[in-house]
Amino acid sequence: MPLKLTRRHGSPNWYIRGTIRGVAVDETTGVSDKAAAEALRARREWEIVQGSVFGRKAAATFLEAAVGYLEAGGEARFVRRITDHFTGKTLAEIDQTAIDHAARQLYPKAAPATLDRQLYAPISAILNHAASRGLCEARKIARPTLPKGRVRWLTPEEADRLIEACSPHLRPLVIFLFYTGARMSEALYLDWREVNLQNAQVQFIDTKNGDARGVPLHPRVVAELASMSHRIDEVFRRPDGFAYERKESSGGQIKTAFRGACRRAGINDFSPHDCRHTWATWHYAANRDLIGLMKLGGWKSEKMVLRYAHVNVQHLAQSIEALPWQHRTYGA
């Protein structure tokens, strides 16, 4: 029996119901327009027929693969925009050309690192998961060439100058960034329910890599947060008292205010994200503990934090000074 469109009480959207080739379907189209719903019904029917005739791989869609990836615990950030772009596409159609085209369409002005993080990495993860479930053949996706990692950090004296140059609404946030190593999204959208001033600890729940983590709060952070006038909802606010707007790529919300503070403090080439680099550099210089730094900062591997060890070499000065030298003039 071919699939049919039906209405359900209380929902403006059309539903697809019926059984074809032994496959029972009862699902929403997600649209209220009948013409659009009919196109989706026909597409769904075609997918089932293709799958029964030519096998599962021929009919599996990118949307289906993305849903399976998310249900298995995959990172949800950026996936919705990609699935919207590939609506109705089978996995067999998602080749290098299609992915590169999506990059140009969705992120025409993005830097390589942004393209890799927000498009190529999620697509690669979805395809790898689909291949492991037998929905498609394993394939290697060429990803953008990334520039060499940048580490820009401030000395404690420079950081103090920057903090003093911050406007009142920005000062608590910058102190928090310097002393917790939080990513911008973790700090900007932090809720007071995730902060425990009595125990001097913060919990980052919604993190980039999907793993929640706790970080002890430095006394300077505790003192700064304790002086704030509100204790509900978002911790850090705009000058008008409202919460920062949620965006896929965080940091732009404070770009103007942060740039002004840097200018007043006489600090060049320093971005909000560089506060995280500064924290990591300070932490390693004080503790020489890559594993601890990795856990507190929420990095997945030691490789990600090794660059902070590379820029902290002052503790090796004695090993260089100990090299033999007979106080002779070379060439004499």
C-alpha positions as CSV (number, residue, x, y, z in Angstrom):
1,M,0.0,0.0,0.0
2,P,1.6,3.3,-1.0
3,L,2.3,5.9,1.7
4,K,-0.3,8.6,2.4
5,L,-0.4,12.0,4.0
6,T,-2.6,12.5,7.0
7,R,-3.4,15.1,9.6
8,R,-3.2,14.7,13.3
9,H,-5.3,16.6,15.8
10,G,-3.4,19.6,17.2
11,S,-0.6,19.6,14.8
12,P,-0.3,21.9,11.8
13,N,2.1,19.5,10.0
14,W,1.3,16.7,7.7
15,Y,2.3,13.1,8.6
16,I,3.4,10.2,6.4
17,R,1.7,6.9,7.2
18,G,1.4,3.5,5.7
19,T,3.3,0.4,4.8
20,I,5.4,-0.3,1.7
21,R,7.7,-3.2,1.0
22,G,7.0,-4.4,4.5
23,V,8.3,-1.2,6.1
24,A,5.8,0.6,8.3
25,V,6.0,4.4,8.4
26,D,4.4,6.8,10.8
27,E,6.4,10.1,10.9
28,T,5.9,13.8,10.6
29,T,7.0,15.7,7.5
30,G,7.7,18.7,9.6
31,V,5.9,21.0,7.2
32,S,2.3,22.3,7.0
33,D,2.3,23.0,3.3
34,K,0.7,20.1,1.4
35,A,2.7,20.4,-1.7
36,A,6.0,20.3,0.2
37,A,4.7,17.4,2.3
38,E,3.8,15.5,-0.8
39,A,7.3,15.9,-2.1
40,L,8.7,14.5,1.1
41,R,6.2,11.6,1.0
42,A,7.3,10.7,-2.5
43,R,10.9,10.9,-1.5
44,R,10.4,8.7,1.5
45,E,8.6,6.1,-0.6
46,W,11.3,6.2,-3.1
47,E,14.0,5.7,-0.4
48,I,12.2,2.6,0.9
49,V,11.8,1.1,-2.5
50,Q,15.4,1.8,-3.4
51,G,16.5,0.2,-0.2
52,S,14.5,-3.0,-0.7
53,V,15.7,-3.4,-4.3
54,F,19.3,-2.2,-4.2
55,G,20.2,-2.6,-0.5
56,R,20.4,-0.3,2.5
57,K,23.4,1.7,1.3
58,A,21.6,2.9,-1.8
59,A,18.8,4.5,0.1
60,A,20.4,5.8,3.4
61,T,20.1,9.5,3.6
62,F,22.4,12.0,5.2
63,L,19.7,13.1,7.6
64,E,19.2,9.6,8.7
65,A,22.9,9.2,9.3
66,A,23.0,12.5,11.2
67,V,20.2,11.4,13.5
68,G,21.9,8.1,14.2
69,Y,25.2,10.0,15.0
70,L,23.4,12.3,17.4
71,E,21.5,9.5,19.1
72,A,24.9,7.7,19.6
73,G,26.1,10.8,21.6
74,G,27.7,12.8,18.8
75,E,28.3,16.5,19.2
76,A,25.2,18.4,18.1
77,R,26.8,21.8,17.5
78,F,26.6,22.9,13.8
79,V,24.8,19.7,12.7
80,R,21.4,21.3,12.1
81,R,22.7,23.8,9.6
82,I,24.5,21.0,7.7
83,T,21.4,18.7,7.6
84,D,19.2,21.5,6.4
85,H,21.6,22.0,3.5
86,F,21.7,18.3,2.6
87,T,17.9,17.8,2.9
88,G,16.8,14.9,0.7
89,K,20.4,13.8,-0.2
90,T,21.5,10.2,0.1
91,L,24.8,9.4,1.7
92,A,26.1,8.3,-1.8
93,E,25.6,11.9,-2.9
94,I,27.8,13.4,-0.1
95,D,31.1,13.3,-1.9
96,Q,34.1,15.7,-1.7
97,T,32.5,18.0,-4.4
98,A,29.2,18.2,-2.5
99,I,31.0,19.0,0.8
100,D,33.2,21.7,-0.7
101,H,30.1,23.2,-2.3
102,A,28.4,23.2,1.0
103,A,31.4,25.0,2.5
104,R,31.2,27.8,-0.1
105,Q,27.4,28.1,0.4
106,L,27.2,28.0,4.2
107,Y,30.5,29.8,5.1
108,P,31.6,31.9,2.2
109,K,33.9,34.1,4.3
110,A,35.0,31.7,7.0
111,A,38.6,31.0,7.8
112,P,40.0,27.5,7.3
113,A,39.8,26.7,11.1
114,T,36.2,27.8,11.2
115,L,35.3,25.7,8.1
116,D,37.0,22.7,9.6
117,R,35.4,23.0,13.0
118,Q,31.8,23.9,11.8
119,L,31.5,21.9,8.6
120,Y,34.2,19.4,7.6
121,A,34.7,17.9,11.1
122,P,30.9,17.3,11.8
123,I,30.4,15.8,8.3
124,S,33.4,13.6,8.6
125,A,32.1,12.4,12.0
126,I,28.7,11.7,10.7
127,L,30.0,9.7,7.6
128,N,32.4,7.7,9.8
129,H,29.5,6.8,12.1
130,A,27.3,5.9,9.2
131,A,30.1,3.7,7.7
132,S,30.5,1.9,11.0
133,R,26.8,1.1,10.9
134,G,27.0,-0.2,7.3
135,L,25.0,2.7,5.8
136,C,27.8,3.7,3.4
137,E,31.3,2.9,2.4
138,A,34.1,4.4,4.5
139,R,35.7,7.4,2.9
140,K,38.4,9.9,3.6
141,I,37.3,13.6,3.4
142,A,39.9,16.2,2.5
143,R,39.7,19.0,5.0
144,P,41.1,22.6,4.9
145,T,44.7,23.1,5.6
146,L,44.9,24.9,9.0
147,P,47.5,27.5,9.9
148,K,50.1,26.8,12.5
149,G,48.6,27.0,16.0
150,R,49.0,30.5,17.6
151,V,49.8,31.0,21.2
152,R,49.5,34.6,22.4
153,W,49.6,35.2,26.2
154,L,50.1,38.0,28.7
155,T,52.3,38.4,31.7
156,P,50.5,38.8,35.0
157,E,51.4,42.5,34.9
158,E,49.9,43.0,31.4
159,A,46.8,41.0,32.5
160,D,46.3,43.4,35.4
161,R,46.6,46.4,33.1
162,L,44.0,44.9,30.8
163,I,41.6,44.1,33.7
164,E,41.9,47.7,35.1
165,A,41.1,49.0,31.6
166,C,37.9,47.0,31.2
167,S,34.5,48.6,31.5
168,P,32.5,47.5,34.6
169,H,30.4,44.9,32.8
170,L,33.5,43.4,31.1
171,R,35.9,43.2,34.1
172,P,34.3,40.2,35.9
173,L,34.2,38.2,32.6
174,V,37.9,38.9,31.8
175,I,39.0,38.0,35.3
176,F,37.0,34.8,35.0
177,L,38.6,34.0,31.6
178,F,42.2,34.6,32.9
179,Y,41.8,32.4,36.0
180,T,39.6,29.5,34.7
181,G,40.7,29.0,31.1
182,A,37.1,28.8,30.0
183,R,36.2,28.9,26.4
184,M,34.2,32.0,25.3
185,S,31.0,30.0,24.9
186,E,31.4,28.4,28.3
187,A,31.8,31.8,30.0
188,L,29.3,33.9,28.1
189,Y,26.4,31.5,28.6
190,L,27.4,30.4,32.2
191,D,24.4,30.2,34.6
192,W,24.6,30.9,38.3
193,R,23.3,27.4,39.0
194,E,26.7,26.1,37.7
195,V,28.7,28.3,40.1
196,N,29.4,27.4,43.8
197,L,31.1,30.4,45.5
198,Q,31.1,28.7,48.9
199,N,33.1,25.7,47.6
200,A,35.0,27.9,45.0
201,Q,34.1,25.8,42.0
202,V,32.4,26.1,38.6
203,Q,30.9,23.4,36.5
204,F,31.0,23.7,32.7
205,I,28.1,21.7,31.4
206,D,27.7,22.7,27.8
207,T,31.3,22.3,26.5
208,K,32.8,22.2,23.1
209,N,33.8,18.5,23.3
210,G,30.6,17.4,25.0
211,D,32.3,16.4,28.3
212,A,31.3,18.4,31.4
213,R,34.1,19.4,33.7
214,G,34.6,21.2,37.0
215,V,37.3,23.8,37.6
216,P,38.3,25.3,41.0
217,L,37.9,29.0,41.3
218,H,40.8,31.2,42.2
219,P,40.3,33.5,45.1
220,R,40.4,36.5,42.8
221,V,37.5,35.1,40.8
222,V,35.5,34.3,43.9
223,A,35.9,37.8,45.2
224,E,34.9,39.3,41.8
225,L,31.8,37.2,41.4
226,A,30.8,37.7,45.0
227,S,30.7,41.5,44.4
228,M,28.2,41.1,41.6
229,S,24.7,42.3,42.3
230,H,22.6,39.4,40.8
231,R,22.6,35.7,41.5
232,I,20.2,34.2,39.0
233,D,20.3,33.1,35.4
234,E,23.3,34.2,33.3
235,V,26.4,35.2,35.3
236,F,27.8,37.7,32.8
237,R,25.7,40.3,31.1
238,R,25.8,43.1,28.5
239,P,26.0,46.7,29.7
240,D,22.2,46.9,29.4
241,G,21.9,44.0,31.8
242,F,20.6,41.5,29.3
243,A,22.2,38.1,28.6
244,Y,24.6,37.8,25.7
245,E,23.1,36.5,22.4
246,R,23.9,32.8,21.7
247,K,25.8,32.3,18.5
248,E,27.5,29.4,16.8
249,S,30.9,31.2,17.1
250,S,31.2,33.0,20.4
251,G,33.4,36.0,21.2
252,G,32.1,38.5,18.7
253,Q,29.6,39.7,21.4
254,I,32.4,41.4,23.4
255,K,34.7,42.2,20.5
256,T,34.2,46.0,20.6
257,A,34.4,46.3,24.4
258,F,37.4,44.0,24.6
259,R,39.3,45.8,21.8
260,G,38.7,49.1,23.6
261,A,40.1,47.7,26.8
262,C,43.2,46.4,25.0
263,R,43.8,49.8,23.4
264,R,43.5,51.6,26.7
265,A,45.9,49.1,28.3
266,G,48.4,49.4,25.5
267,I,48.1,45.7,24.5
268,N,48.3,44.7,20.9
269,D,47.3,41.6,19.0
270,F,45.3,40.0,21.8
271,S,41.8,38.5,21.4
272,P,39.3,37.2,24.0
273,H,40.3,33.6,23.3
274,D,43.9,34.5,24.1
275,C,42.8,34.7,27.7
276,R,42.5,30.9,27.6
277,H,46.1,30.7,26.2
278,T,47.3,33.0,29.0
279,W,45.6,30.8,31.7
280,A,47.2,27.6,30.2
281,T,50.6,29.3,30.0
282,W,50.4,30.5,33.6
283,H,49.2,27.1,34.8
284,Y,52.0,25.2,33.2
285,A,54.6,27.6,34.4
286,A,53.4,27.2,38.0
287,N,52.7,23.5,38.0
288,R,54.5,21.7,35.1
289,D,51.5,19.4,35.0
290,L,50.3,18.7,31.4
291,I,47.8,16.1,32.5
292,G,46.2,18.4,35.1
293,L,46.2,21.2,32.5
294,M,44.5,18.9,30.0
295,K,41.8,17.9,32.4
296,L,41.1,21.4,33.7
297,G,41.1,23.0,30.2
298,G,38.9,20.3,28.6
299,W,41.4,19.2,26.0
300,K,41.1,15.6,24.6
301,S,44.8,14.9,24.4
302,E,48.2,15.9,25.7
303,K,49.1,17.0,22.1
304,M,46.7,19.9,22.4
305,V,48.4,21.3,25.5
306,L,52.1,20.6,24.6
307,R,52.3,24.0,22.9
308,Y,52.0,25.7,26.3
309,A,55.0,23.7,27.5
310,H,57.0,24.8,24.4
311,V,56.5,28.4,25.2
312,N,57.5,27.9,28.9
313,V,61.2,27.2,28.9
314,Q,62.5,29.4,31.7
315,H,62.6,26.5,34.1
316,L,65.1,24.9,31.7
317,A,67.6,27.8,32.0
318,Q,69.7,26.0,34.6
319,S,70.2,23.0,32.3
320,I,71.6,25.3,29.6
321,E,73.8,27.2,32.1
322,A,75.2,23.8,33.2
323,L,76.8,23.1,29.8
324,P,80.6,23.1,30.0
325,W,82.5,26.2,29.2
326,Q,86.2,26.7,29.9
327,H,86.0,30.5,29.7
328,R,88.1,30.5,26.6
329,T,87.7,32.8,23.6
330,Y,86.8,30.8,20.6
331,G,89.3,31.1,17.7
332,A,92.1,32.1,20.1
